[in-house]
Every structure is written in structure tokens, then in C-alpha cells.
Amino acid sequence: MACEEVKEKFKKYAGEDELLSEAEFKKMVENEVGNVRIRDRVLKHASKIIKKRDTDGDGKLSFEEFENCARLMKQLKDKEKKGEPLEDSE
Ligand SMILES: [Ca+2]
């Protein structure tokens, strides 16, 4: 996802509080991640992924925190493309 695109998606799912909760995060992944293997993987580890990037500890992702998630998903996609196992990425 391009930077602007990431921000658009974030706003769409985060809603008025502009913070992405776990439920909102999952909803976004379900709707936006086309690759089934990546989607399942991210959904399975959603709470862990959020916790790891939730630097201020409020349980939700700000856009700044979310950007790190977007980076992770890009890494997973690149791995998938190269045929590398996804298991060791996180
Ligand atoms: Ca946070």
C-alpha cells in the first residue's frame, strides 16, 4: 500500500476517534487483505500484533503506530511472493 492509501484505509476503519481498535483492525484485515494465507495469519495474531505496536499502551493503534503494522504486512507480502515461510516474521 502506498502511504496515502494507508492513511485512507486507516481513517476509513478507525472511525471518528481516529484510533484503530482490535475489532476495527480485524475488520480492515478481513476486507483489505486479499491473500488468504496472510489474512489468516494476521487475524490469528491480531492482538499480539497490536500489543507489540501499541507504544502508548491504550490498546488501540494511532495512525503512527498503525504505520508499523502496514510495514509488517508489506514484509509478509514480500515473503509470500518470494515463497519464503511466513512463520519466522513475527
Ligand atoms: Ca496506542
PDB file of the backbone (N, CA, C, O) and the ligand in Angstrom, with CONECT records:
HET     CA  A 101       1
ATOM      1  N   MET A   1       0.837  -1.205   0.000  1.00  0.00           N
ATOM      2  CA  MET A   1       0.000   0.000   0.000  1.00  0.00           C
ATOM      3  C   MET A   1       0.870   1.252   0.000  1.00  0.00           C
ATOM      4  O   MET A   1       1.851   1.359   0.736  1.00  0.00           O
ATOM      5  N   ALA A   2       0.487   2.165  -0.826  1.00  0.00           N
ATOM      6  CA  ALA A   2       1.198   3.446  -0.820  1.00  0.00           C
ATOM      7  C   ALA A   2       0.831   4.222   0.439  1.00  0.00           C
ATOM      8  O   ALA A   2      -0.176   3.942   1.090  1.00  0.00           O
ATOM      9  N   CYS A   3       1.648   5.179   0.760  1.00  0.00           N
ATOM     10  CA  CYS A   3       1.478   5.927   2.008  1.00  0.00           C
ATOM     11  C   CYS A   3       0.094   6.577   2.124  1.00  0.00           C
ATOM     12  O   CYS A   3      -0.571   6.457   3.153  1.00  0.00           O
ATOM     13  N   GLU A   4      -0.326   7.258   1.069  1.00  0.00           N
ATOM     14  CA  GLU A   4      -1.630   7.921   1.089  1.00  0.00           C
ATOM     15  C   GLU A   4      -2.756   6.903   1.252  1.00  0.00           C
ATOM     16  O   GLU A   4      -3.733   7.131   1.965  1.00  0.00           O
ATOM     17  N   GLU A   5      -2.588   5.792   0.577  1.00  0.00           N
ATOM     18  CA  GLU A   5      -3.574   4.723   0.621  1.00  0.00           C
ATOM     19  C   GLU A   5      -3.708   4.176   2.038  1.00  0.00           C
ATOM     20  O   GLU A   5      -4.812   3.908   2.512  1.00  0.00           O
ATOM     21  N   VAL A   6      -2.579   4.018   2.697  1.00  0.00           N
ATOM     22  CA  VAL A   6      -2.571   3.525   4.073  1.00  0.00           C
ATOM     23  C   VAL A   6      -3.368   4.461   4.964  1.00  0.00           C
ATOM     24  O   VAL A   6      -4.152   4.015   5.802  1.00  0.00           O
ATOM     25  N   LYS A   7      -3.169   5.749   4.784  1.00  0.00           N
ATOM     26  CA  LYS A   7      -3.861   6.733   5.609  1.00  0.00           C
ATOM     27  C   LYS A   7      -5.371   6.712   5.354  1.00  0.00           C
ATOM     28  O   LYS A   7      -6.171   6.811   6.284  1.00  0.00           O
ATOM     29  N   GLU A   8      -5.740   6.582   4.088  1.00  0.00           N
ATOM     30  CA  GLU A   8      -7.158   6.484   3.726  1.00  0.00           C
ATOM     31  C   GLU A   8      -7.821   5.292   4.411  1.00  0.00           C
ATOM     32  O   GLU A   8      -8.891   5.412   5.008  1.00  0.00           O
ATOM     33  N   LYS A   9      -7.160   4.144   4.312  1.00  0.00           N
ATOM     34  CA  LYS A   9      -7.701   2.918   4.910  1.00  0.00           C
ATOM     35  C   LYS A   9      -7.800   3.070   6.424  1.00  0.00           C
ATOM     36  O   LYS A   9      -8.786   2.679   7.048  1.00  0.00           O
ATOM     37  N   PHE A  10      -6.774   3.637   6.977  1.00  0.00           N
ATOM     38  CA  PHE A  10      -6.766   3.813   8.420  1.00  0.00           C
ATOM     39  C   PHE A  10      -7.970   4.639   8.869  1.00  0.00           C
ATOM     40  O   PHE A  10      -8.684   4.265   9.800  1.00  0.00           O
ATOM     41  N   LYS A  11      -8.180   5.763   8.193  1.00  0.00           N
ATOM     42  CA  LYS A  11      -9.293   6.661   8.539  1.00  0.00           C
ATOM     43  C   LYS A  11     -10.641   5.968   8.380  1.00  0.00           C
ATOM     44  O   LYS A  11     -11.547   6.126   9.198  1.00  0.00           O
ATOM     45  N   LYS A  12     -10.742   5.193   7.299  1.00  0.00           N
ATOM     46  CA  LYS A  12     -11.991   4.502   6.996  1.00  0.00           C
ATOM     47  C   LYS A  12     -12.387   3.553   8.131  1.00  0.00           C
ATOM     48  O   LYS A  12     -13.556   3.487   8.513  1.00  0.00           O
ATOM     49  N   TYR A  13     -11.426   2.838   8.655  1.00  0.00           N
ATOM     50  CA  TYR A  13     -11.744   1.823   9.659  1.00  0.00           C
ATOM     51  C   TYR A  13     -11.631   2.318  11.095  1.00  0.00           C
ATOM     52  O   TYR A  13     -12.282   1.786  11.994  1.00  0.00           O
ATOM     53  N   ALA A  14     -10.816   3.321  11.303  1.00  0.00           N
ATOM     54  CA  ALA A  14     -10.617   3.812  12.668  1.00  0.00           C
ATOM     55  C   ALA A  14     -11.830   4.600  13.161  1.00  0.00           C
ATOM     56  O   ALA A  14     -12.092   4.654  14.363  1.00  0.00           O
ATOM     57  N   GLY A  15     -12.568   5.208  12.235  1.00  0.00           N
ATOM     58  CA  GLY A  15     -13.755   5.968  12.605  1.00  0.00           C
ATOM     59  C   GLY A  15     -13.422   7.305  13.248  1.00  0.00           C
ATOM     60  O   GLY A  15     -12.321   7.830  13.081  1.00  0.00           O
ATOM     61  N   GLU A  16     -14.375   7.847  13.978  1.00  0.00           N
ATOM     62  CA  GLU A  16     -14.254   9.211  14.483  1.00  0.00           C
ATOM     63  C   GLU A  16     -13.140   9.430  15.493  1.00  0.00           C
ATOM     64  O   GLU A  16     -12.540  10.503  15.554  1.00  0.00           O
ATOM     65  N   ASP A  17     -12.871   8.396  16.287  1.00  0.00           N
ATOM     66  CA  ASP A  17     -11.819   8.590  17.303  1.00  0.00           C
ATOM     67  C   ASP A  17     -10.406   8.510  16.706  1.00  0.00           C
ATOM     68  O   ASP A  17      -9.412   8.777  17.381  1.00  0.00           O
ATOM     69  N   GLU A  18     -10.350   8.135  15.424  1.00  0.00           N
ATOM     70  CA  GLU A  18      -9.065   8.027  14.723  1.00  0.00           C
ATOM     71  C   GLU A  18      -8.066   7.133  15.435  1.00  0.00           C
ATOM     72  O   GLU A  18      -6.852   7.326  15.358  1.00  0.00           O
ATOM     73  N   LEU A  19      -8.618   6.149  16.131  1.00  0.00           N
ATOM     74  CA  LEU A  19      -7.801   5.103  16.752  1.00  0.00           C
ATOM     75  C   LEU A  19      -8.366   3.756  16.308  1.00  0.00           C
ATOM     76  O   LEU A  19      -9.581   3.563  16.259  1.00  0.00           O
ATOM     77  N   LEU A  20      -7.484   2.852  15.995  1.00  0.00           N
ATOM     78  CA  LEU A  20      -7.908   1.553  15.484  1.00  0.00           C
ATOM     79  C   LEU A  20      -7.933   0.532  16.624  1.00  0.00           C
ATOM     80  O   LEU A  20      -6.890   0.173  17.171  1.00  0.00           O
ATOM     81  N   SER A  21      -9.135   0.070  16.975  1.00  0.00           N
ATOM     82  CA  SER A  21      -9.263  -0.965  18.000  1.00  0.00           C
ATOM     83  C   SER A  21      -8.972  -2.321  17.372  1.00  0.00           C
ATOM     84  O   SER A  21      -8.815  -2.432  16.156  1.00  0.00           O
ATOM     85  N   GLU A  22      -8.900  -3.351  18.210  1.00  0.00           N
ATOM     86  CA  GLU A  22      -8.631  -4.690  17.675  1.00  0.00           C
ATOM     87  C   GLU A  22      -9.735  -5.126  16.706  1.00  0.00           C
ATOM     88  O   GLU A  22      -9.453  -5.699  15.654  1.00  0.00           O
ATOM     89  N   ALA A  23     -10.992  -4.851  17.068  1.00  0.00           N
ATOM     90  CA  ALA A  23     -12.114  -5.225  16.203  1.00  0.00           C
ATOM     91  C   ALA A  23     -12.036  -4.494  14.863  1.00  0.00           C
ATOM     92  O   ALA A  23     -12.284  -5.075  13.806  1.00  0.00           O
ATOM     93  N   GLU A  24     -11.686  -3.209  14.931  1.00  0.00           N
ATOM     94  CA  GLU A  24     -11.583  -2.427  13.697  1.00  0.00           C
ATOM     95  C   GLU A  24     -10.412  -2.908  12.844  1.00  0.00           C
ATOM     96  O   GLU A  24     -10.493  -2.970  11.617  1.00  0.00           O
ATOM     97  N   PHE A  25      -9.345  -3.239  13.520  1.00  0.00           N
ATOM     98  CA  PHE A  25      -8.168  -3.759  12.831  1.00  0.00           C
ATOM     99  C   PHE A  25      -8.507  -5.054  12.092  1.00  0.00           C
ATOM    100  O   PHE A  25      -8.151  -5.229  10.927  1.00  0.00           O
ATOM    101  N   LYS A  26      -9.197  -5.951  12.785  1.00  0.00           N
ATOM    102  CA  LYS A  26      -9.579  -7.234  12.178  1.00  0.00           C
ATOM    103  C   LYS A  26     -10.507  -7.033  10.989  1.00  0.00           C
ATOM    104  O   LYS A  26     -10.382  -7.700   9.962  1.00  0.00           O
ATOM    105  N   LYS A  27     -11.431  -6.111  11.146  1.00  0.00           N
ATOM    106  CA  LYS A  27     -12.374  -5.815  10.075  1.00  0.00           C
ATOM    107  C   LYS A  27     -11.610  -5.326   8.840  1.00  0.00           C
ATOM    108  O   LYS A  27     -11.902  -5.725   7.712  1.00  0.00           O
ATOM    109  N   MET A  28     -10.657  -4.482   9.071  1.00  0.00           N
ATOM    110  CA  MET A  28      -9.859  -3.959   7.973  1.00  0.00           C
ATOM    111  C   MET A  28      -9.081  -5.078   7.280  1.00  0.00           C
ATOM    112  O   MET A  28      -9.052  -5.161   6.052  1.00  0.00           O
ATOM    113  N   VAL A  29      -8.459  -5.926   8.078  1.00  0.00           N
ATOM    114  CA  VAL A  29      -7.675  -7.026   7.510  1.00  0.00           C
ATOM    115  C   VAL A  29      -8.584  -7.957   6.696  1.00  0.00           C
ATOM    116  O   VAL A  29      -8.229  -8.381   5.597  1.00  0.00           O
ATOM    117  N   GLU A  30      -9.752  -8.263   7.250  1.00  0.00           N
ATOM    118  CA  GLU A  30     -10.694  -9.138   6.542  1.00  0.00           C
ATOM    119  C   GLU A  30     -11.106  -8.568   5.202  1.00  0.00           C
ATOM    120  O   GLU A  30     -11.234  -9.300   4.220  1.00  0.00           O
ATOM    121  N   ASN A  31     -11.312  -7.266   5.161  1.00  0.00           N
ATOM    122  CA  ASN A  31     -11.792  -6.641   3.922  1.00  0.00           C
ATOM    123  C   ASN A  31     -10.681  -6.280   2.946  1.00  0.00           C
ATOM    124  O   ASN A  31     -10.898  -6.268   1.734  1.00  0.00           O
ATOM    125  N   GLU A  32      -9.518  -5.993   3.455  1.00  0.00           N
ATOM    126  CA  GLU A  32      -8.494  -5.388   2.596  1.00  0.00           C
ATOM    127  C   GLU A  32      -7.340  -6.310   2.210  1.00  0.00           C
ATOM    128  O   GLU A  32      -6.640  -6.050   1.231  1.00  0.00           O
ATOM    129  N   VAL A  33      -7.138  -7.374   2.966  1.00  0.00           N
ATOM    130  CA  VAL A  33      -6.021  -8.257   2.637  1.00  0.00           C
ATOM    131  C   VAL A  33      -6.520  -9.384   1.735  1.00  0.00           C
ATOM    132  O   VAL A  33      -7.284 -10.246   2.170  1.00  0.00           O
ATOM    133  N   GLY A  34      -6.083  -9.369   0.484  1.00  0.00           N
ATOM    134  CA  GLY A  34      -6.586 -10.324  -0.493  1.00  0.00           C
ATOM    135  C   GLY A  34      -5.971 -11.714  -0.346  1.00  0.00           C
ATOM    136  O   GLY A  34      -6.602 -12.722  -0.663  1.00  0.00           O
ATOM    137  N   ASN A  35      -4.749 -11.749   0.134  1.00  0.00           N
ATOM    138  CA  ASN A  35      -4.042 -13.026   0.245  1.00  0.00           C
ATOM    139  C   ASN A  35      -4.520 -13.796   1.478  1.00  0.00           C
ATOM    140  O   ASN A  35      -4.333 -13.354   2.611  1.00  0.00           O
ATOM    141  N   VAL A  36      -5.134 -14.945   1.238  1.00  0.00           N
ATOM    142  CA  VAL A  36      -5.778 -15.701   2.321  1.00  0.00           C
ATOM    143  C   VAL A  36      -4.781 -16.126   3.400  1.00  0.00           C
ATOM    144  O   VAL A  36      -5.084 -16.051   4.590  1.00  0.00           O
ATOM    145  N   ARG A  37      -3.623 -16.560   2.994  1.00  0.00           N
ATOM    146  CA  ARG A  37      -2.630 -17.022   3.978  1.00  0.00           C
ATOM    147  C   ARG A  37      -2.171 -15.892   4.887  1.00  0.00           C
ATOM    148  O   ARG A  37      -2.030 -16.060   6.099  1.00  0.00           O
ATOM    149  N   ILE A  38      -1.944 -14.744   4.276  1.00  0.00           N
ATOM    150  CA  ILE A  38      -1.525 -13.586   5.067  1.00  0.00           C
ATOM    151  C   ILE A  38      -2.669 -13.131   5.968  1.00  0.00           C
ATOM    152  O   ILE A  38      -2.470 -12.805   7.138  1.00  0.00           O
ATOM    153  N   ARG A  39      -3.871 -13.118   5.393  1.00  0.00           N
ATOM    154  CA  ARG A  39      -5.039 -12.670   6.158  1.00  0.00           C
ATOM    155  C   ARG A  39      -5.240 -13.543   7.403  1.00  0.00           C
ATOM    156  O   ARG A  39      -5.396 -13.034   8.513  1.00  0.00           O
ATOM    157  N   ASP A  40      -5.234 -14.847   7.200  1.00  0.00           N
ATOM    158  CA  ASP A  40      -5.419 -15.761   8.329  1.00  0.00           C
ATOM    159  C   ASP A  40      -4.345 -15.561   9.388  1.00  0.00           C
ATOM    160  O   ASP A  40      -4.611 -15.569  10.590  1.00  0.00           O
ATOM    161  N   ARG A  41      -3.140 -15.382   8.906  1.00  0.00           N
ATOM    162  CA  ARG A  41      -2.016 -15.225   9.809  1.00  0.00           C
ATOM    163  C   ARG A  41      -2.136 -13.953  10.645  1.00  0.00           C
ATOM    164  O   ARG A  41      -1.930 -13.962  11.859  1.00  0.00           O
ATOM    165  N   VAL A  42      -2.471 -12.866   9.966  1.00  0.00           N
ATOM    166  CA  VAL A  42      -2.592 -11.586  10.674  1.00  0.00           C
ATOM    167  C   VAL A  42      -3.775 -11.621  11.645  1.00  0.00           C
ATOM    168  O   VAL A  42      -3.684 -11.106  12.760  1.00  0.00           O
ATOM    169  N   LEU A  43      -4.892 -12.234  11.214  1.00  0.00           N
ATOM    170  CA  LEU A  43      -6.063 -12.302  12.087  1.00  0.00           C
ATOM    171  C   LEU A  43      -5.770 -13.132  13.338  1.00  0.00           C
ATOM    172  O   LEU A  43      -6.171 -12.779  14.448  1.00  0.00           O
ATOM    173  N   LYS A  44      -5.067 -14.234  13.128  1.00  0.00           N
ATOM    174  CA  LYS A  44      -4.739 -15.129  14.230  1.00  0.00           C
ATOM    175  C   LYS A  44      -3.884 -14.417  15.287  1.00  0.00           C
ATOM    176  O   LYS A  44      -4.017 -14.659  16.487  1.00  0.00           O
ATOM    177  N   HIS A  45      -3.018 -13.548  14.812  1.00  0.00           N
ATOM    178  CA  HIS A  45      -2.091 -12.881  15.729  1.00  0.00           C
ATOM    179  C   HIS A  45      -2.458 -11.419  15.958  1.00  0.00           C
ATOM    180  O   HIS A  45      -1.627 -10.631  16.409  1.00  0.00           O
ATOM    181  N   ALA A  46      -3.697 -11.058  15.648  1.00  0.00           N
ATOM    182  CA  ALA A  46      -4.093  -9.646  15.690  1.00  0.00           C
ATOM    183  C   ALA A  46      -3.780  -8.978  17.028  1.00  0.00           C
ATOM    184  O   ALA A  46      -3.201  -7.893  17.067  1.00  0.00           O
ATOM    185  N   SER A  47      -4.164  -9.630  18.117  1.00  0.00           N
ATOM    186  CA  SER A  47      -3.969  -8.974  19.413  1.00  0.00           C
ATOM    187  C   SER A  47      -2.477  -8.816  19.731  1.00  0.00           C
ATOM    188  O   SER A  47      -2.054  -7.826  20.327  1.00  0.00           O
ATOM    189  N   LYS A  48      -1.696  -9.814  19.318  1.00  0.00           N
ATOM    190  CA  LYS A  48      -0.254  -9.743  19.543  1.00  0.00           C
ATOM    191  C   LYS A  48       0.376  -8.626  18.698  1.00  0.00           C
ATOM    192  O   LYS A  48       1.229  -7.868  19.159  1.00  0.00           O
ATOM    193  N   ILE A  49      -0.076  -8.563  17.467  1.00  0.00           N
ATOM    194  CA  ILE A  49       0.443  -7.544  16.556  1.00  0.00           C
ATOM    195  C   ILE A  49       0.134  -6.150  17.089  1.00  0.00           C
ATOM    196  O   ILE A  49       0.987  -5.263  17.075  1.00  0.00           O
ATOM    197  N   ILE A  50      -1.092  -5.972  17.556  1.00  0.00           N
ATOM    198  CA  ILE A  50      -1.493  -4.665  18.079  1.00  0.00           C
ATOM    199  C   ILE A  50      -0.709  -4.334  19.349  1.00  0.00           C
ATOM    200  O   ILE A  50      -0.194  -3.226  19.501  1.00  0.00           O
ATOM    201  N   LYS A  51      -0.626  -5.292  20.242  1.00  0.00           N
ATOM    202  CA  LYS A  51       0.059  -5.082  21.510  1.00  0.00           C
ATOM    203  C   LYS A  51       1.508  -4.647  21.293  1.00  0.00           C
ATOM    204  O   LYS A  51       2.021  -3.748  21.959  1.00  0.00           O
ATOM    205  N   LYS A  52       2.134  -5.309  20.350  1.00  0.00           N
ATOM    206  CA  LYS A  52       3.545  -5.042  20.084  1.00  0.00           C
ATOM    207  C   LYS A  52       3.777  -3.626  19.563  1.00  0.00           C
ATOM    208  O   LYS A  52       4.820  -3.020  19.807  1.00  0.00           O
ATOM    209  N   ARG A  53       2.773  -3.106  18.833  1.00  0.00           N
ATOM    210  CA  ARG A  53       2.942  -1.792  18.214  1.00  0.00           C
ATOM    211  C   ARG A  53       2.232  -0.673  18.955  1.00  0.00           C
ATOM    212  O   ARG A  53       2.342   0.500  18.601  1.00  0.00           O
ATOM    213  N   ASP A  54       1.504  -1.061  19.985  1.00  0.00           N
ATOM    214  CA  ASP A  54       0.758  -0.079  20.768  1.00  0.00           C
ATOM    215  C   ASP A  54       1.721   0.582  21.765  1.00  0.00           C
ATOM    216  O   ASP A  54       1.765   0.220  22.941  1.00  0.00           O
ATOM    217  N   THR A  55       2.478   1.543  21.274  1.00  0.00           N
ATOM    218  CA  THR A  55       3.564   2.084  22.094  1.00  0.00           C
ATOM    219  C   THR A  55       3.082   2.900  23.294  1.00  0.00           C
ATOM    220  O   THR A  55       3.787   2.974  24.301  1.00  0.00           O
ATOM    221  N   ASP A  56       1.893   3.517  23.211  1.00  0.00           N
ATOM    222  CA  ASP A  56       1.410   4.275  24.377  1.00  0.00           C
ATOM    223  C   ASP A  56       0.484   3.428  25.264  1.00  0.00           C
ATOM    224  O   ASP A  56      -0.010   3.906  26.285  1.00  0.00           O
ATOM    225  N   GLY A  57       0.252   2.158  24.862  1.00  0.00           N
ATOM    226  CA  GLY A  57      -0.459   1.218  25.731  1.00  0.00           C
ATOM    227  C   GLY A  57      -1.935   1.454  25.931  1.00  0.00           C
ATOM    228  O   GLY A  57      -2.489   0.983  26.925  1.00  0.00           O
ATOM    229  N   ASP A  58      -2.604   2.163  25.032  1.00  0.00           N
ATOM    230  CA  ASP A  58      -4.047   2.380  25.205  1.00  0.00           C
ATOM    231  C   ASP A  58      -4.888   1.268  24.579  1.00  0.00           C
ATOM    232  O   ASP A  58      -6.118   1.320  24.620  1.00  0.00           O
ATOM    233  N   GLY A  59      -4.223   0.255  23.996  1.00  0.00           N
ATOM    234  CA  GLY A  59      -4.949  -0.874  23.427  1.00  0.00           C
ATOM    235  C   GLY A  59      -5.470  -0.625  22.026  1.00  0.00           C
ATOM    236  O   GLY A  59      -6.085  -1.500  21.417  1.00  0.00           O
ATOM    237  N   LYS A  60      -5.227   0.553  21.525  1.00  0.00           N
ATOM    238  CA  LYS A  60      -5.641   0.888  20.155  1.00  0.00           C
ATOM    239  C   LYS A  60      -4.453   1.461  19.402  1.00  0.00           C
ATOM    240  O   LYS A  60      -3.483   1.937  19.990  1.00  0.00           O
ATOM    241  N   LEU A  61      -4.563   1.400  18.074  1.00  0.00           N
ATOM    242  CA  LEU A  61      -3.461   1.902  17.264  1.00  0.00           C
ATOM    243  C   LEU A  61      -3.760   3.301  16.736  1.00  0.00           C
ATOM    244  O   LEU A  61      -4.781   3.530  16.087  1.00  0.00           O
ATOM    245  N   SER A  62      -2.862   4.224  17.021  1.00  0.00           N
ATOM    246  CA  SER A  62      -2.926   5.535  16.382  1.00  0.00           C
ATOM    247  C   SER A  62      -2.374   5.358  14.971  1.00  0.00           C
ATOM    248  O   SER A  62      -1.840   4.300  14.640  1.00  0.00           O
ATOM    249  N   PHE A  63      -2.502   6.390  14.142  1.00  0.00           N
ATOM    250  CA  PHE A  63      -2.002   6.242  12.783  1.00  0.00           C
ATOM    251  C   PHE A  63      -0.498   5.973  12.781  1.00  0.00           C
ATOM    252  O   PHE A  63       0.003   5.162  12.003  1.00  0.00           O
ATOM    253  N   GLU A  64       0.197   6.659  13.654  1.00  0.00           N
ATOM    254  CA  GLU A  64       1.644   6.482  13.755  1.00  0.00           C
ATOM    255  C   GLU A  64       1.994   5.025  14.098  1.00  0.00           C
ATOM    256  O   GLU A  64       2.892   4.433  13.500  1.00  0.00           O
ATOM    257  N   GLU A  65       1.273   4.468  15.062  1.00  0.00           N
ATOM    258  CA  GLU A  65       1.509   3.074  15.457  1.00  0.00           C
ATOM    259  C   GLU A  65       1.092   2.125  14.343  1.00  0.00           C
ATOM    260  O   GLU A  65       1.724   1.095  14.107  1.00  0.00           O
ATOM    261  N   PHE A  66       0.017   2.497  13.668  1.00  0.00           N
ATOM    262  CA  PHE A  66      -0.522   1.662  12.603  1.00  0.00           C
ATOM    263  C   PHE A  66       0.444   1.539  11.427  1.00  0.00           C
ATOM    264  O   PHE A  66       0.508   0.502  10.768  1.00  0.00           O
ATOM    265  N   GLU A  67       1.184   2.596  11.177  1.00  0.00           N
ATOM    266  CA  GLU A  67       2.147   2.575  10.066  1.00  0.00           C
ATOM    267  C   GLU A  67       3.128   1.415  10.194  1.00  0.00           C
ATOM    268  O   GLU A  67       3.544   0.830   9.194  1.00  0.00           O
ATOM    269  N   ASN A  68       3.487   1.093  11.411  1.00  0.00           N
ATOM    270  CA  ASN A  68       4.376  -0.046  11.638  1.00  0.00           C
ATOM    271  C   ASN A  68       3.709  -1.361  11.248  1.00  0.00           C
ATOM    272  O   ASN A  68       4.366  -2.280  10.759  1.00  0.00           O
ATOM    273  N   CYS A  69       2.400  -1.440  11.469  1.00  0.00           N
ATOM    274  CA  CYS A  69       1.641  -2.627  11.060  1.00  0.00           C
ATOM    275  C   CYS A  69       1.634  -2.760   9.547  1.00  0.00           C
ATOM    276  O   CYS A  69       1.816  -3.847   8.999  1.00  0.00           O
ATOM    277  N   ALA A  70       1.422  -1.637   8.889  1.00  0.00           N
ATOM    278  CA  ALA A  70       1.392  -1.643   7.436  1.00  0.00           C
ATOM    279  C   ALA A  70       2.730  -2.144   6.903  1.00  0.00           C
ATOM    280  O   ALA A  70       2.789  -2.871   5.912  1.00  0.00           O
ATOM    281  N   ARG A  71       3.783  -1.747   7.568  1.00  0.00           N
ATOM    282  CA  ARG A  71       5.113  -2.197   7.182  1.00  0.00           C
ATOM    283  C   ARG A  71       5.249  -3.716   7.350  1.00  0.00           C
ATOM    284  O   ARG A  71       5.825  -4.402   6.505  1.00  0.00           O
ATOM    285  N   LEU A  72       4.711  -4.214   8.449  1.00  0.00           N
ATOM    286  CA  LEU A  72       4.758  -5.660   8.697  1.00  0.00           C
ATOM    287  C   LEU A  72       3.999  -6.415   7.605  1.00  0.00           C
ATOM    288  O   LEU A  72       4.459  -7.447   7.115  1.00  0.00           O
ATOM    289  N   MET A  73       2.849  -5.894   7.236  1.00  0.00           N
ATOM    290  CA  MET A  73       2.058  -6.586   6.225  1.00  0.00           C
ATOM    291  C   MET A  73       2.785  -6.593   4.886  1.00  0.00           C
ATOM    292  O   MET A  73       2.701  -7.556   4.123  1.00  0.00           O
ATOM    293  N   LYS A  74       3.489  -5.520   4.617  1.00  0.00           N
ATOM    294  CA  LYS A  74       4.267  -5.474   3.381  1.00  0.00           C
ATOM    295  C   LYS A  74       5.381  -6.533   3.426  1.00  0.00           C
ATOM    296  O   LYS A  74       5.648  -7.207   2.431  1.00  0.00           O
ATOM    297  N   GLN A  75       6.011  -6.664   4.566  1.00  0.00           N
ATOM    298  CA  GLN A  75       7.051  -7.696   4.728  1.00  0.00           C
ATOM    299  C   GLN A  75       6.471  -9.086   4.493  1.00  0.00           C
ATOM    300  O   GLN A  75       7.088  -9.918   3.827  1.00  0.00           O
ATOM    301  N   LEU A  76       5.293  -9.332   5.038  1.00  0.00           N
ATOM    302  CA  LEU A  76       4.648 -10.637   4.860  1.00  0.00           C
ATOM    303  C   LEU A  76       4.343 -10.887   3.386  1.00  0.00           C
ATOM    304  O   LEU A  76       4.526 -11.992   2.875  1.00  0.00           O
ATOM    305  N   LYS A  77       3.877  -9.839   2.720  1.00  0.00           N
ATOM    306  CA  LYS A  77       3.561  -9.970   1.293  1.00  0.00           C
ATOM    307  C   LYS A  77       4.812 -10.278   0.493  1.00  0.00           C
ATOM    308  O   LYS A  77       4.792 -11.126  -0.399  1.00  0.00           O
ATOM    309  N   ASP A  78       5.893  -9.596   0.807  1.00  0.00           N
ATOM    310  CA  ASP A  78       7.151  -9.827   0.099  1.00  0.00           C
ATOM    311  C   ASP A  78       7.639 -11.253   0.304  1.00  0.00           C
ATOM    312  O   ASP A  78       8.118 -11.899  -0.628  1.00  0.00           O
ATOM    313  N   LYS A  79       7.512 -11.729   1.525  1.00  0.00           N
ATOM    314  CA  LYS A  79       7.910 -13.105   1.843  1.00  0.00           C
ATOM    315  C   LYS A  79       7.072 -14.096   1.051  1.00  0.00           C
ATOM    316  O   LYS A  79       7.584 -15.056   0.475  1.00  0.00           O
ATOM    317  N   GLU A  80       5.780 -13.839   1.040  1.00  0.00           N
ATOM    318  CA  GLU A  80       4.857 -14.714   0.322  1.00  0.00           C
ATOM    319  C   GLU A  80       5.230 -14.772  -1.159  1.00  0.00           C
ATOM    320  O   GLU A  80       5.213 -15.836  -1.777  1.00  0.00           O
ATOM    321  N   LYS A  81       5.563 -13.616  -1.709  1.00  0.00           N
ATOM    322  CA  LYS A  81       5.937 -13.519  -3.116  1.00  0.00           C
ATOM    323  C   LYS A  81       7.189 -14.343  -3.414  1.00  0.00           C
ATOM    324  O   LYS A  81       7.286 -15.018  -4.438  1.00  0.00           O
ATOM    325  N   LYS A  82       8.129 -14.265  -2.497  1.00  0.00           N
ATOM    326  CA  LYS A  82       9.390 -14.979  -2.689  1.00  0.00           C
ATOM    327  C   LYS A  82       9.276 -16.454  -2.317  1.00  0.00           C
ATOM    328  O   LYS A  82      10.199 -17.237  -2.541  1.00  0.00           O
ATOM    329  N   GLY A  83       8.138 -16.818  -1.749  1.00  0.00           N
ATOM    330  CA  GLY A  83       7.938 -18.205  -1.359  1.00  0.00           C
ATOM    331  C   GLY A  83       8.624 -18.565  -0.058  1.00  0.00           C
ATOM    332  O   GLY A  83       8.814 -19.741   0.252  1.00  0.00           O
ATOM    333  N   GLU A  84       8.996 -17.542   0.705  1.00  0.00           N
ATOM    334  CA  GLU A  84       9.631 -17.809   1.999  1.00  0.00           C
ATOM    335  C   GLU A  84       8.567 -18.121   3.048  1.00  0.00           C
ATOM    336  O   GLU A  84       7.442 -17.636   2.935  1.00  0.00           O
ATOM    337  N   PRO A  85       8.892 -18.909   4.055  1.00  0.00           N
ATOM    338  CA  PRO A  85       7.892 -19.190   5.088  1.00  0.00           C
ATOM    339  C   PRO A  85       7.512 -17.927   5.847  1.00  0.00           C
ATOM    340  O   PRO A  85       8.349 -17.058   6.089  1.00  0.00           O
ATOM    341  N   LEU A  86       6.245 -17.837   6.216  1.00  0.00           N
ATOM    342  CA  LEU A  86       5.762 -16.641   6.923  1.00  0.00           C
ATOM    343  C   LEU A  86       6.002 -16.768   8.419  1.00  0.00           C
ATOM    344  O   LEU A  86       5.943 -15.787   9.161  1.00  0.00           O
ATOM    345  N   GLU A  87       6.267 -17.968   8.837  1.00  0.00           N
ATOM    346  CA  GLU A  87       6.324 -18.285  10.268  1.00  0.00           C
ATOM    347  C   GLU A  87       7.341 -17.478  11.074  1.00  0.00           C
ATOM    348  O   GLU A  87       7.094 -17.135  12.230  1.00  0.00           O
ATOM    349  N   ASP A  88       8.480 -17.179  10.459  1.00  0.00           N
ATOM    350  CA  ASP A  88       9.556 -16.567  11.227  1.00  0.00           C
ATOM    351  C   ASP A  88       9.507 -15.037  11.250  1.00  0.00           C
ATOM    352  O   ASP A  88      10.423 -14.392  11.761  1.00  0.00           O
ATOM    353  N   SER A  89       8.451 -14.464  10.703  1.00  0.00           N
ATOM    354  CA  SER A  89       8.468 -12.998  10.576  1.00  0.00           C
ATOM    355  C   SER A  89       8.064 -12.286  11.849  1.00  0.00           C
ATOM    356  O   SER A  89       8.405 -11.119  12.038  1.00  0.00           O
ATOM    357  N   GLU A  90       7.346 -12.964  12.721  1.00  0.00           N
ATOM    358  CA  GLU A  90       6.910 -12.248  13.923  1.00  0.00           C
ATOM    359  C   GLU A  90       6.714 -13.223  15.077  1.00  0.00           C
ATOM    360  O   GLU A  90       6.347 -12.811  16.177  1.00  0.00           O
TER     361      GLU A  90
HETATM  362 CA    CA A 101      -1.966   3.279  21.093  1.00  0.00          CA2+
END
